Amino acid sequence: SIKAATSFFESLENFIGIIAYWSSSYVAIVLLEHVYFRSSDPATYIREYFDQPRLLPTGVAAIAAGVGSFGLVIPCMSQIWYTGPIAVHTGDIGFEVAFVVTALLYIPFRTLEIKWLGRR
């Protein structure tokens, strides 16, 4: 933090660059949950469940997909302090890779979560 204090704006830019990868994963999860698993139907969101955690999905599928995608995102990152081996040849494609890999992981993980726990 002392290093960041001397060059705050540059450190903030670097931090925001890292958050962008996470936001791409998040958007993929939310989009798939709404479009694929809930068929874009707002009626499938039962509002009475939102204050009862036992009735909500555990979130394990979302966390596993988001974290798991970073196994391929990190080599695709090109930041000021780190450039992955894939990014050396392609440039920074981590944002796009985060979206695609998270989507590919979330579908089977969420399907298993629904099958095992029965929670939508």
N, C-alpha and C positions, 0 to 999 in steps of 0.2 A: 504494500500500500504506500510505502514511502516513495518508491520509484514512480508509482502512478501519480502521486501528488506533484511531482516535478513536471510532468507532462500530462496533465489531466485530459485534455481533449483527445490526444492521440490514444491514450489508454481507454477512454470511453468509446472511441471508434472501434478499437480492437475488440472490446467486450461486446459491443452491439453486433459485430460480425459473427461472433460465436453464437449469440442468441438467435440469429437468423436461421441457423441450421436447426435449432430446436423448434422454432416456429413453423418451419416447413413440415417437420414430423407431426406437430400438433394439428396443423390444418389437414393433413392427410387422414389422421385418425377421426377428427370431427366430421369431415366430409364423408368418409366411408360409413361411419356410424349412422349418419342421417340418411344418405342416399341408398346405400347397399343394405344395411341391416334394418333400417326403419322405413324403407321404401318412400322416403320424402314425405311421410305422413305425420304431421304434428300430433295427431291423436294417439300415436304410439308412445308419446312421452306422458306418463301418468304423473301428474303434478303431486298427487297425494303421497307418492313414494319418496319424494325428494327430501323429506325430513325424517325418513326411516332408512338408515344406512343398510340394514339387513335386506332390504328389498331392491337395492340398487346393484348394478354390476360392480364387481370387485375392482375393476380397473387393471387387473394383472395383465390382460391382453394388451391394453394400451401402453402400459409401462414397458412390457417386454418388447413390443414392436418398436417403440421409440428408442429405447436403449440399444436394442439389437441392431438397429439400422446404423448406429454410429460405428460399428465394426467396419463398414464400407465407406461411411462418410468421412472419417478421419483421413484415410489415404487420398481422398478426393478434395481435401481442403487446401486452399492456398491463402494463407494469412501472412501478415508481415513477420510474424515470429515463427511460423511453421509452414512448410509446403510439403504435402504428402507425395508419395512416389507416383501416384496416378495423376495428380494435379500438375506435376512437372511437365507432363506431356499434353494435358488437356486444358489446363487452366482450372480455375475454381468452379467445379461442378458439384460441390458438396450440397448445396441447397436443393438442386434437382434430384440428386441421388438420395438425399434424406426423404424427400417426398415419395419417390418411387419405391424405395426399399421398405419404408415404413408401411406403405399401402400393401405391398406384397406380403409382409409379415403379419399385418393386422387382420387380414381376412381369415387365414386359418386359425390364428390365435383366438380371435373373437368367436369364431364358429365353435371351437373346442370349449371355450368358456361358457357359451350358451348351452352346449350339449351337456357338460358336466354339472353346471350349477343351475341351469334352467332360468337364469335371470336375464331379462331383456333390459 
